[in-house]
Structures are given as C-alpha cells and as structure tokens.
C-alpha cells in the first residue's frame, strides 16, 4: 500500500524528496504545505503516514509547529529535515514530539532508509547531532546524580536542623526552669515577713545569682543570633592577655573553689583584641574545664608567645572529650554531650561553639584534643593583629571600619560542652 507524506517545506524540498524516494517508494504520495499553517491543515485532513518538515518553514515554525502537528495526528511520526545541526534545536523538537532529526547536508539516499526506520516505530538522529545529544545526555545524567546527592544531603540537613531545633527547645526549657523556679520560690518566701535579716540577705543573694545565671543564658543566645545575622562586631584595642587571664582566673576560682587552677604565663602578651569577647572566650574554656573536672581536680592554663601570635591552652584531667563530640561542638551550637533529661551539668551547649567563633573573628584558630590518660586540652591561637578585620588605628585605639556597628554582647560562662 503506498504511503502518504505531508511535507512542510519548499518546492525544492519536494523535488529532492521525490528523487530520493523514487528508487524504493515510487508510488509514495507527497502533499506539500509551503507554510506551517497549510501543512497543519493537510495533516488534519489526510492523517498521513508521516510528516516531513523544515523548521524554517514560514508561518508556524519549530517546536510550536511540531506540537500542533503531534496534537492533530499523534499516529503520524514527525521528521525534522533541516540544514541546521544545532543540538539545542534538536532537543527542543524532540521534546515537542519529533521522531527524527535529519540533516539535508547528509547523503540524501539515507533519507529513504531513515524514513522506513521511522515508519517502523524507530527514532533516527543525524550522527553529528546524535554526538552532541549524547554529550548533553551524559552531562544531564551526571547532573541528575549530583542533584540527587544534593537533595539527599539537604534532606539529611533538614532532619538534623529539625532535631537540633527540638533539642534546642528542650534544652532551653530545661535550663531556664531552674533559675526561674528559684526566683519564683524566693520571691514567694520574701513576701512572708517571717524571715530573719540573715535569711533575707541569704535569699536575696541566691535570687541575684539565679537572675545573673538567667541573664548570662540570654546573653549567649543573643550573641548567637547576632553571629547568625553577621552582626557580631569586634571593638579592637591593644591589650595584654596576661592581666586579662588573671581576671578570668579569679572568676573561675570563685566558681570552682574545689578545683586547683595552675597558671603558666610569664612575660607580656600584647595583642589587638576585643577585650570583652576574648576574655569571655578564655573564661568559657576554663569554665568548661572546671565544669567537667572532678572535685579536687586540676586545671592547667598556659599562655605563651608563638610564631603565629599568642596561644592560650587549657588542660583538664576529667572525663575527656570524644573527637566526634568535638567536631559537633565546633560545627553547631546547643551540643551538650549529654542527654537533656539526664543532664548533671548546667549549660546550653553554646560555650565552645561561641568561643571558637569569636577566635575565628579575631583571625585565629581553635582546637581540642582528648588526652591519652584522660581529660582534654582545648587551645586557641590568635595573631597579634587580626587579619580578618580592617582596623583603623587612632589616638584612642583601633576601631573596626563599620558604619553604626551594633553594641558588643559579652560572652558569659554558662555554655558547657
């Protein structure tokens, strides 16, 4: 049975197509539509065995014409016959519904063979175009694999963030209840006027300590929020870390009276730092060591000058830190190393995280290692001049070149591991 073709192209295209088909399909019928609209009309009326079209035909062209042809006669395979070997054009036409993409520059005798392959249900692509499409296809597969991996990783991170959010809420709820409960209980006692002056003073002092603890927790959370928004600024000035360490050690001795604190810091250690924040970082490291040291334990503090700047080291001989916990603590906040409902040591899990972030802002590095015999050593090293900030030196000391920076929020020692 003779086949019927609709050709969307020029009269020259019809002459060439007839010459190509005559040796093997002499009785093939070719209806010519010299523009896209005429070709679409012929397809709708005749429902041909196949449609051959040149994307450059006037009127309806390219993917729009292919889509209309495919909708009018889905049983008629559509063959693109063009002089353009563009891979992108071929991709668009195949996506619109084309079954073949052939080049007029190739051997015309191959057109008859390709036509039979298409009529048999195959898909035919000119070799030059096929090579380009294969490269694109390979890239698309590789990209899909990468996107799949990225999606899996993003999903994992979302689950981790959700878990971190739940842990944060549970941890904050757990930590805030203690000082709030103390304040409420003491306030109730103070209302009863049956207390002696000594009891009154003792309860007021205890309430003040609970309020201070609550304030320190809030300060840590605010510091973390400023850090996340990129608003945590440094107010740099030249200072000696020796006296700053002395004041920090006095505070630690008051907090952990049953722990021996050894200090090794000889000489002066001038650096350009944000005094409040770098002092807070030192307090955090020592507070963390004291928190995890047994009664009668020992903490060794070293301050020394090195080639890179000044190094501060805190060594405790308590339980020690696991390396995976160190990575987690440095990477994200609210990691305490304990189950929240079984916590024995107070803390939001912000101490080491915030301390490390402050050291990084000063252009330094911070690290932690478990000790073979038990305990941990946590240290940081900061340069004499922080390279991460542009500092303006004036008669009154340096100041970051920022417009209207937010006020500094001092770091407080209630973090825990």
C-alpha positions in Angstrom: 0.0 0.0 0.0 1.5 3.4 -1.0 2.5 5.7 1.8 1.2 9.3 2.2 3.6 12.0 3.4 2.9 15.7 4.2 5.9 17.9 3.5 6.2 21.3 5.2 8.8 23.0 3.2 9.6 24.4 -0.2 9.0 23.2 -3.7 12.8 22.4 -4.0 12.4 20.2 -0.9 9.6 18.3 -2.6 11.6 17.7 -5.7 14.6 16.4 -3.7 12.4 14.2 -1.6 10.7 12.8 -4.7 14.0 12.0 -6.3 15.2 10.2 -3.1 12.1 8.1 -2.7 11.5 7.1 -6.3 14.0 4.2 -6.4 12.3 2.4 -3.4 9.0 4.1 -3.0 7.9 5.3 -6.4 4.2 5.3 -5.5 4.6 7.4 -2.4 2.3 10.4 -2.3 3.8 13.7 -1.1 1.4 16.6 -0.2 3.2 19.9 0.0 2.4 22.7 2.5 4.6 25.6 1.8 4.0 27.2 5.2 3.2 25.8 8.7 -0.5 26.6 8.6 -1.0 24.9 5.3 1.0 21.8 6.4 -1.1 21.6 9.6 -4.3 21.8 7.6 -3.1 18.9 5.3 -2.2 16.8 8.3 -5.6 17.3 10.0 -7.4 16.4 6.8 -5.3 13.5 5.4 -3.8 11.9 8.6 -0.6 10.9 6.7 1.8 8.1 7.4 4.5 10.6 8.3 5.2 14.3 8.3 8.5 15.7 7.0 9.1 19.4 7.8 11.8 22.0 7.7 11.8 24.1 11.0 12.5 27.2 8.9 9.1 26.9 7.0 7.1 30.2 7.1 4.2 30.6 9.5 4.1 28.2 12.3 7.7 27.0 12.9 9.9 24.9 15.2 8.6 23.4 18.4 5.2 25.2 18.1 4.5 23.5 14.7 5.7 20.1 16.0 3.4 20.4 19.0 0.4 21.3 16.8 1.2 18.5 14.3 1.6 15.9 17.0 -1.7 17.0 18.6 -3.5 16.8 15.3 -2.2 13.4 14.2 -0.4 11.6 17.0 -0.1 8.4 14.9 1.9 10.3 12.3 5.6 10.4 13.1 7.2 13.8 12.6 10.6 14.0 10.8 12.6 17.2 11.1 14.6 17.7 7.9 16.9 20.7 8.2 20.3 22.2 7.3 20.8 23.3 10.9 22.9 20.8 13.1 22.1 22.7 16.3 21.8 20.3 19.3 19.6 22.7 21.3 17.1 22.9 18.4 17.1 19.2 18.1 16.5 18.8 21.8 13.5 21.2 21.7 12.0 19.5 18.7 12.3 16.0 20.3 10.7 17.3 23.5 7.8 18.8 21.4 7.2 15.4 19.8 9.5 14.9 16.8 10.6 11.3 16.0 13.7 12.1 13.8 16.2 14.9 13.3 17.9 14.6 9.9 20.3 16.9 8.1 19.9 18.0 4.4 23.7 18.1 4.2 24.0 14.3 4.7 23.6 11.8 1.9 20.1 12.2 0.5 19.9 8.5 -0.2 19.9 7.8 3.5 16.6 9.7 3.8 14.6 6.8 2.4 16.2 4.3 4.8 15.7 6.7 7.7 12.1 7.1 6.7 11.4 3.4 6.8 13.0 3.2 10.2 10.7 6.0 11.5 7.7 4.3 9.9 8.7 1.2 11.8 8.5 3.0 15.1 12.1 4.0 15.5 13.8 7.2 16.3 16.5 8.5 14.0 19.1 11.2 14.7 21.8 12.5 12.3 25.2 11.4 13.5 26.6 14.8 14.1 23.5 15.8 16.2 23.5 12.5 17.9 27.0 13.0 19.2 26.1 16.4 20.7 22.9 15.0 22.2 24.9 12.1 23.7 27.3 14.5 25.4 24.3 16.5 26.7 22.6 13.3 27.8 25.7 12.2 29.7 26.0 15.6 31.4 22.3 15.5 32.3 22.7 12.1 33.9 25.8 13.3 35.8 24.0 16.4 36.9 20.9 14.4 37.9 23.2 12.2 40.1 24.7 15.3 41.7 21.3 16.8 42.3 20.1 13.6 43.8 23.0 13.5 46.2 22.5 17.2 47.0 18.8 16.5 47.6 19.7 13.6 49.9 22.2 15.8 51.8 19.7 18.7 52.0 17.1 16.3 53.3 19.5 15.0 55.9 20.4 18.5 57.0 16.8 19.4 57.3 16.2 16.4 59.5 19.3 17.4 61.6 18.0 21.0 61.8 14.6 19.8 62.9 16.3 17.6 65.5 18.5 20.5 66.6 15.5 22.8 66.9 13.7 20.2 69.1 16.9 19.7 71.2 17.3 23.5 71.5 13.8 24.0 72.7 14.0 21.1 75.2 17.5 22.2 76.4 16.5 25.9 76.9 13.3 24.8 78.6 15.3 22.6 80.9 18.0 25.2 81.7 15.6 28.1 82.2 13.4 26.3 84.6 16.0 26.1 87.3 16.7 29.8 87.8 13.1 30.8 87.1 11.9 28.3 89.7 14.4 29.6 92.2 13.4 33.3 91.6 9.7 32.4 92.0 10.3 30.4 95.1 12.4 33.0 96.8 10.0 35.8 95.8 7.3 33.9 97.5 9.4 33.5 100.6 10.3 37.2 100.7 6.6 38.1 100.7 6.2 36.3 104.1 7.6 38.6 106.6 8.7 35.8 108.9 12.4 35.8 107.8 15.3 37.0 109.8 17.6 39.6 108.4 20.2 36.9 107.9 17.8 34.7 106.0 16.5 37.6 104.0 20.0 38.6 102.9 20.9 35.0 102.0 17.7 34.5 99.9 18.3 37.8 98.1 21.8 36.8 97.3 20.6 33.5 96.0 18.0 35.2 93.9 20.6 37.6 92.5 22.7 34.6 91.4 19.8 33.0 89.7 18.9 36.2 87.8 22.6 36.5 86.8 22.6 32.9 85.5 19.4 33.6 83.6 20.9 36.8 82.1 24.0 35.0 81.0 22.0 32.4 79.2 20.0 35.1 77.4 23.3 37.0 76.5 24.6 33.8 74.9 21.5 33.3 72.8 21.6 36.9 71.7 25.3 36.6 70.8 24.5 33.5 68.7 21.6 35.4 67.0 24.0 38.3 66.1 26.5 35.8 64.9 24.0 34.1 62.6 22.9 37.5 61.2 26.6 38.6 60.6 26.1 41.5 63.1 28.6 40.3 65.7 31.3 43.0 65.6 34.6 43.4 67.3 35.8 46.6 69.1 39.5 46.2 68.9 42.1 47.7 71.2 45.7 46.9 72.2 45.7 44.8 75.4 48.0 42.5 77.3 46.4 39.0 77.6 48.3 38.4 80.8 46.2 40.7 83.1 43.0 39.6 81.2 43.9 36.0 82.0 44.4 36.9 85.7 41.0 38.4 86.0 39.4 35.4 84.2 41.2 33.0 86.6 39.8 34.9 89.6 36.3 34.3 88.3 36.9 30.6 87.7 38.4 30.2 91.2 35.3 31.7 92.7 33.1 29.4 90.7 35.1 26.2 91.2 36.6 26.5 94.6 37.3 22.8 94.9 39.4 22.6 91.7 43.1 23.6 91.6 44.0 26.1 88.9 47.6 26.2 87.8 48.7 29.2 85.7 51.7 29.4 83.5 52.1 32.8 81.9 55.4 34.6 82.1 56.0 37.9 80.4 53.7 40.2 78.5 51.4 39.2 75.6 50.3 42.4 73.7 47.6 41.8 71.0 44.9 43.7 69.3 41.6 42.2 70.5 38.1 42.9 71.6 38.9 42.7 75.3 35.4 41.7 76.5 35.0 39.0 73.9 38.4 37.4 74.1 38.2 37.4 77.9 34.9 35.7 77.5 36.4 33.1 75.3 39.1 32.4 77.9 36.5 32.2 80.6 34.4 29.8 78.5 37.3 27.4 78.0 38.3 27.4 81.7 34.7 27.2 82.8 34.1 24.2 80.6 37.2 22.5 82.1 36.1 23.3 85.6 32.6 22.0 84.8 33.9 18.6 83.8 36.6 18.3 86.4 36.0 16.1 89.5 36.2 17.6 93.0 39.8 18.1 93.9 40.7 18.0 90.2 43.3 20.2 88.5 43.2 22.6 85.6 46.4 23.8 83.9 46.3 27.1 82.0 49.2 28.2 79.6 49.7 31.5 77.9 52.7 31.6 75.6 54.0 33.6 72.6 54.4 31.6 69.4 55.4 32.4 65.8 51.8 32.8 64.8 50.9 35.1 67.7 49.7 34.2 71.2 48.5 30.7 72.2 46.1 30.0 75.1 45.8 26.4 76.3 43.5 24.9 79.0 44.1 21.3 80.1 41.8 19.4 82.4 42.0 15.9 83.8 38.4 15.0 83.9 36.3 12.7 81.6 37.8 14.0 78.3 36.1 14.8 75.0 35.4 12.4 72.3 36.6 13.6 68.9 33.2 13.2 67.3 31.8 15.4 70.0 34.5 18.0 69.5 33.6 18.2 65.8 29.9 18.5 66.6 30.5 21.2 69.3 32.7 23.3 67.0 30.3 22.9 64.0 27.0 23.8 65.6 25.6 25.2 68.8 23.5 23.6 71.5 25.6 20.4 71.6 26.0 19.4 75.2 27.3 15.9 75.1 24.6 14.7 77.5 21.0 13.6 77.2 18.9 16.6 78.1 16.7 14.8 80.5 19.7 13.2 82.3 22.0 16.2 82.4 24.1 16.6 85.5 25.9 19.8 84.4 24.1 23.0 83.5 24.7 24.6 80.2 23.1 25.4 76.9 25.9 23.9 74.9 27.0 27.3 73.5 30.3 27.7 75.2 32.9 26.1 72.9 30.9 27.0 69.8 30.7 30.7 70.6 34.3 30.8 71.9 35.5 29.2 68.6 33.5 31.7 66.5 35.0 34.6 68.5 38.5 33.3 68.0 37.9 32.9 64.2 36.6 36.6 64.1 40.0 37.5 65.6 41.7 35.7 62.7 42.7 32.8 64.9 42.1 29.1 65.2 40.8 26.8 68.0 41.2 23.1 68.5 40.6 20.4 71.1 42.1 17.0 71.8 41.4 14.2 74.3 44.4 13.2 76.4 45.6 9.6 76.5 45.4 9.4 80.3 42.1 11.1 80.5 41.0 14.7 80.3 41.1 17.2 77.4 43.2 20.0 76.1 41.5 22.9 74.4 43.5 25.7 72.9 43.3 28.7 70.6 45.9 30.9 68.8 45.3 34.4 67.7 47.6 36.7 65.7 48.8 40.0 67.1 46.8 41.9 64.5 43.6 40.1 63.3 43.8 39.9 59.5 40.0 39.2 59.2 39.0 42.8 60.0 40.1 46.2 58.6 41.3 48.2 61.7 41.7 51.9 61.9 44.4 53.0 64.3 43.7 56.3 66.0 45.0 58.1 69.1 42.2 56.5 71.1 42.9 53.0 69.8 41.6 51.0 66.8 38.1 50.7 65.7 36.5 48.5 63.0 35.7 50.3 59.8 32.0 49.7 60.1 29.0 52.1 60.0 27.0 52.1 63.2 28.0 48.7 64.4 25.7 47.0 67.0 26.8 47.1 70.6 29.1 44.3 71.7 27.4 41.4 73.7 29.9 40.0 76.2 30.3 36.2 76.3 29.3 34.6 79.6 30.5 31.3 81.1 27.4 29.0 81.1 28.0 27.0 77.9 29.1 23.5 78.8 30.4 21.1 76.2 
